[in-house]
Amino acid sequence: MIQEALLKIIICPKCQSDLEYNKEEYNLKCTNCEEIYRIENDIPIMIIEEKKNDG
């Protein structure tokens, strides 16, 4: 389980907004840009992946 103290200080690396912890899906979702960050072995993976524009 992710530590409560960590949840209070981490922010979205993309837009610097707060993150919401989703216990069921075990990830973090930005409250502003809605980017989702997975959690592996109790460590949030906060890497912004470049997305290709298909259009």
C-alpha positions as CSV (number, residue, x, y, z in Angstrom):
1,M,0.0,0.0,0.0
2,I,1.2,3.5,-0.8
3,Q,2.2,5.6,2.2
4,E,-0.3,8.4,3.2
5,A,2.6,10.8,3.7
6,L,3.7,10.4,0.1
7,L,0.2,11.0,-1.2
8,K,0.2,14.4,0.6
9,I,3.3,15.7,-1.2
10,I,3.3,14.3,-4.7
11,I,1.8,16.2,-7.6
12,C,1.2,15.6,-11.2
13,P,4.5,16.0,-13.1
14,K,2.6,17.2,-16.2
15,C,0.5,20.0,-14.7
16,Q,1.6,20.2,-11.0
17,S,-2.0,19.5,-9.8
18,D,-3.1,17.2,-7.0
19,L,-3.4,13.5,-7.5
20,E,-6.2,11.2,-6.3
21,Y,-5.4,7.7,-5.2
22,N,-7.6,4.9,-6.6
23,K,-7.4,1.9,-4.3
24,E,-9.4,-0.4,-6.6
25,E,-7.3,0.2,-9.7
26,Y,-4.1,0.9,-7.7
27,N,-3.1,4.1,-9.5
28,L,-3.0,7.9,-9.2
29,K,-5.2,10.2,-11.3
30,C,-4.5,13.9,-11.7
31,T,-7.4,16.1,-10.6
32,N,-6.8,18.6,-13.5
33,C,-5.4,16.9,-16.6
34,E,-6.7,13.4,-15.7
35,E,-3.4,11.7,-16.5
36,I,-3.2,8.3,-14.8
37,Y,0.0,7.1,-13.2
38,R,0.3,3.4,-12.3
39,I,1.8,2.1,-9.0
40,E,4.2,-0.8,-9.1
41,N,5.6,-2.4,-5.9
42,D,4.1,0.5,-3.9
43,I,6.1,3.0,-6.0
44,P,4.2,5.6,-8.2
45,I,5.5,5.6,-11.7
46,M,5.5,9.3,-12.5
47,I,7.0,9.3,-16.0
48,I,5.2,11.3,-18.6
49,E,5.1,9.2,-21.8
50,E,5.2,11.0,-25.1
51,K,2.0,10.3,-27.1
52,K,2.0,10.3,-30.8
53,N,-0.6,12.2,-32.7
54,D,-2.3,9.7,-35.1
55,G,-4.2,12.5,-36.9
